[in-house]
Amino acid sequence: MRNPNPHVGFGGTGAHYCIGANLARLTITLMFNAIADHMPDLRPISAPQRLRSGWLNGIKHWQVDYAGKCPVAASAPSAVAGGVSSSVAR
């Protein structure tokens, strides 16, 4: 009875597929490319921890090391000296 079944429940195509999904993917790609352009010394120091969810797919936590100068340190008095944010785990 259910064959063929063009299932749309897990991100397939169809009426219930998010119409903004491609825009969201493009936006996040451009954002990470801009970060990489401005902070070329940014390096991962651990494997990404994936978000385990039935609704969302993504990275929950990813530790990085930044050895360069913080590009906003001169204009932002709240920036930590040395360019490493206090929220970055080492």
NUZA-926381 format. One record per residue (C-alpha): residue number from 1; chain; y, x, z. Coordinates in Angstrom, 2 decimals, always signed. Layout:
% residues N
<pt num="NUM" chaine="A" yy="Y" xx="X" zz="Z"/>
...
This chain:
% residues 90
<pt num="1" chaine="A" yy="+0.00" xx="+0.00" zz="+0.00"/>
<pt num="2" chaine="A" yy="+2.43" xx="+2.86" zz="+0.75"/>
<pt num="3" chaine="A" yy="+1.57" xx="+5.07" zz="-2.20"/>
<pt num="4" chaine="A" yy="+3.79" xx="+6.34" zz="-3.76"/>
<pt num="5" chaine="A" yy="+6.14" xx="+6.48" zz="-0.81"/>
<pt num="6" chaine="A" yy="+9.55" xx="+8.15" zz="-1.40"/>
<pt num="7" chaine="A" yy="+10.05" xx="+8.71" zz="+2.34"/>
<pt num="8" chaine="A" yy="+13.70" xx="+9.17" zz="+3.38"/>
<pt num="9" chaine="A" yy="+13.31" xx="+9.50" zz="+7.15"/>
<pt num="10" chaine="A" yy="+13.49" xx="+13.30" zz="+7.30"/>
<pt num="11" chaine="A" yy="+16.46" xx="+14.30" zz="+5.19"/>
<pt num="12" chaine="A" yy="+15.20" xx="+13.17" zz="+1.83"/>
<pt num="13" chaine="A" yy="+17.22" xx="+11.30" zz="-0.71"/>
<pt num="14" chaine="A" yy="+18.04" xx="+7.64" zz="-0.65"/>
<pt num="15" chaine="A" yy="+20.29" xx="+5.10" zz="+0.99"/>
<pt num="16" chaine="A" yy="+20.06" xx="+6.67" zz="+4.45"/>
<pt num="17" chaine="A" yy="+20.79" xx="+10.26" zz="+3.43"/>
<pt num="18" chaine="A" yy="+24.11" xx="+11.57" zz="+4.76"/>
<pt num="19" chaine="A" yy="+26.69" xx="+11.56" zz="+1.98"/>
<pt num="20" chaine="A" yy="+28.57" xx="+14.39" zz="+3.70"/>
<pt num="21" chaine="A" yy="+25.56" xx="+16.74" zz="+4.03"/>
<pt num="22" chaine="A" yy="+26.50" xx="+18.93" zz="+1.06"/>
<pt num="23" chaine="A" yy="+30.13" xx="+19.15" zz="+2.21"/>
<pt num="24" chaine="A" yy="+28.95" xx="+20.13" zz="+5.70"/>
<pt num="25" chaine="A" yy="+26.69" xx="+22.88" zz="+4.29"/>
<pt num="26" chaine="A" yy="+29.51" xx="+24.23" zz="+2.12"/>
<pt num="27" chaine="A" yy="+31.97" xx="+24.16" zz="+5.03"/>
<pt num="28" chaine="A" yy="+29.68" xx="+26.08" zz="+7.40"/>
<pt num="29" chaine="A" yy="+28.87" xx="+28.63" zz="+4.66"/>
<pt num="30" chaine="A" yy="+32.57" xx="+29.24" zz="+3.98"/>
<pt num="31" chaine="A" yy="+33.29" xx="+29.50" zz="+7.71"/>
<pt num="32" chaine="A" yy="+30.60" xx="+32.14" zz="+8.33"/>
<pt num="33" chaine="A" yy="+31.68" xx="+34.08" zz="+5.22"/>
<pt num="34" chaine="A" yy="+35.29" xx="+34.11" zz="+6.51"/>
<pt num="35" chaine="A" yy="+34.11" xx="+35.37" zz="+9.92"/>
<pt num="36" chaine="A" yy="+32.07" xx="+38.11" zz="+8.22"/>
<pt num="37" chaine="A" yy="+35.09" xx="+39.12" zz="+6.09"/>
<pt num="38" chaine="A" yy="+37.38" xx="+39.42" zz="+9.14"/>
<pt num="39" chaine="A" yy="+34.82" xx="+40.94" zz="+11.49"/>
<pt num="40" chaine="A" yy="+32.58" xx="+43.27" zz="+9.42"/>
<pt num="41" chaine="A" yy="+31.31" xx="+45.08" zz="+12.54"/>
<pt num="42" chaine="A" yy="+29.64" xx="+41.92" zz="+13.89"/>
<pt num="43" chaine="A" yy="+25.90" xx="+42.57" zz="+14.31"/>
<pt num="44" chaine="A" yy="+23.09" xx="+40.37" zz="+15.64"/>
<pt num="45" chaine="A" yy="+21.35" xx="+41.78" zz="+18.72"/>
<pt num="46" chaine="A" yy="+18.72" xx="+39.08" zz="+19.13"/>
<pt num="47" chaine="A" yy="+16.87" xx="+36.52" zz="+17.10"/>
<pt num="48" chaine="A" yy="+18.59" xx="+33.14" zz="+16.92"/>
<pt num="49" chaine="A" yy="+17.38" xx="+30.48" zz="+19.35"/>
<pt num="50" chaine="A" yy="+16.82" xx="+27.31" zz="+17.34"/>
<pt num="51" chaine="A" yy="+17.91" xx="+23.90" zz="+18.49"/>
<pt num="52" chaine="A" yy="+14.81" xx="+21.78" zz="+19.07"/>
<pt num="53" chaine="A" yy="+15.82" xx="+18.26" zz="+18.20"/>
<pt num="54" chaine="A" yy="+14.55" xx="+15.37" zz="+16.19"/>
<pt num="55" chaine="A" yy="+18.10" xx="+14.61" zz="+15.03"/>
<pt num="56" chaine="A" yy="+19.71" xx="+17.98" zz="+14.34"/>
<pt num="57" chaine="A" yy="+18.64" xx="+21.27" zz="+12.82"/>
<pt num="58" chaine="A" yy="+20.49" xx="+24.41" zz="+13.72"/>
<pt num="59" chaine="A" yy="+21.01" xx="+27.43" zz="+15.92"/>
<pt num="60" chaine="A" yy="+21.63" xx="+26.82" zz="+19.61"/>
<pt num="61" chaine="A" yy="+22.34" xx="+30.43" zz="+20.67"/>
<pt num="62" chaine="A" yy="+22.58" xx="+33.78" zz="+18.89"/>
<pt num="63" chaine="A" yy="+23.68" xx="+36.96" zz="+20.64"/>
<pt num="64" chaine="A" yy="+25.87" xx="+39.33" zz="+18.66"/>
<pt num="65" chaine="A" yy="+27.60" xx="+42.64" zz="+19.28"/>
<pt num="66" chaine="A" yy="+31.08" xx="+43.41" zz="+18.02"/>
<pt num="67" chaine="A" yy="+32.15" xx="+47.05" zz="+18.09"/>
<pt num="68" chaine="A" yy="+35.36" xx="+46.68" zz="+16.11"/>
<pt num="69" chaine="A" yy="+38.87" xx="+45.72" zz="+17.09"/>
<pt num="70" chaine="A" yy="+39.52" xx="+42.06" zz="+17.72"/>
<pt num="71" chaine="A" yy="+41.76" xx="+40.79" zz="+14.87"/>
<pt num="72" chaine="A" yy="+43.65" xx="+38.44" zz="+17.23"/>
<pt num="73" chaine="A" yy="+44.04" xx="+40.82" zz="+20.19"/>
<pt num="74" chaine="A" yy="+47.62" xx="+41.75" zz="+19.31"/>
<pt num="75" chaine="A" yy="+48.82" xx="+38.16" zz="+19.04"/>
<pt num="76" chaine="A" yy="+46.68" xx="+36.47" zz="+21.69"/>
<pt num="77" chaine="A" yy="+47.34" xx="+37.60" zz="+25.26"/>
<pt num="78" chaine="A" yy="+44.12" xx="+35.91" zz="+26.43"/>
<pt num="79" chaine="A" yy="+41.91" xx="+38.16" zz="+24.29"/>
<pt num="80" chaine="A" yy="+39.72" xx="+40.58" zz="+26.23"/>
<pt num="81" chaine="A" yy="+40.55" xx="+44.27" zz="+25.73"/>
<pt num="82" chaine="A" yy="+38.13" xx="+46.07" zz="+23.45"/>
<pt num="83" chaine="A" yy="+37.54" xx="+43.08" zz="+21.25"/>
<pt num="84" chaine="A" yy="+34.50" xx="+41.65" zz="+23.06"/>
<pt num="85" chaine="A" yy="+34.80" xx="+38.16" zz="+24.43"/>
<pt num="86" chaine="A" yy="+33.58" xx="+37.56" zz="+27.98"/>
<pt num="87" chaine="A" yy="+31.32" xx="+34.80" zz="+26.64"/>
<pt num="88" chaine="A" yy="+29.26" xx="+37.25" zz="+24.60"/>
<pt num="89" chaine="A" yy="+26.06" xx="+38.15" zz="+26.43"/>
<pt num="90" chaine="A" yy="+24.93" xx="+41.77" zz="+26.28"/>
